[in-house]
Amino acid sequence: MLRSTRDAVKAICGADPSVTTAQVQAALAELDGEGVRQVLDGPPIERAYNRAQIAALLGVSVKTVGSYVRRGLLTKILPGANGERATGYTGESVRKLLEGRRSA
């Protein structure tokens, strides 16, 4: 993780008086480890992949990834309840797509 990211997390947590030092340290330790998890209360954070990342993982073009999206093979991560633009696609849907390609 970049030092600037660690500093940003520390600053954000430091601005919230309800977050303890132990929670900040636990969050930073988790961010440095394998997989990103929300430590302060709540479920794990799902990694989002953009179209270029998915194309690289699958060895296809970005246009082909767009075809997968239109066919409903990738699940969008939306920014909010009324969000219309995807911020990315779930790692779970990417894994399912990869597994389907391997079994074919």
Secondary structure, 3 states (H helix, E strand, C coil): CCHHHHHHHHHHHHCCCCCCHHHHHHHHHHHHCCCCCCCCCCCCCCCEECHHHHHHHHCCCHHHHHHHHHCCCCCEECCCCCCCCCCEEEHHHHHHHHHHHHHC
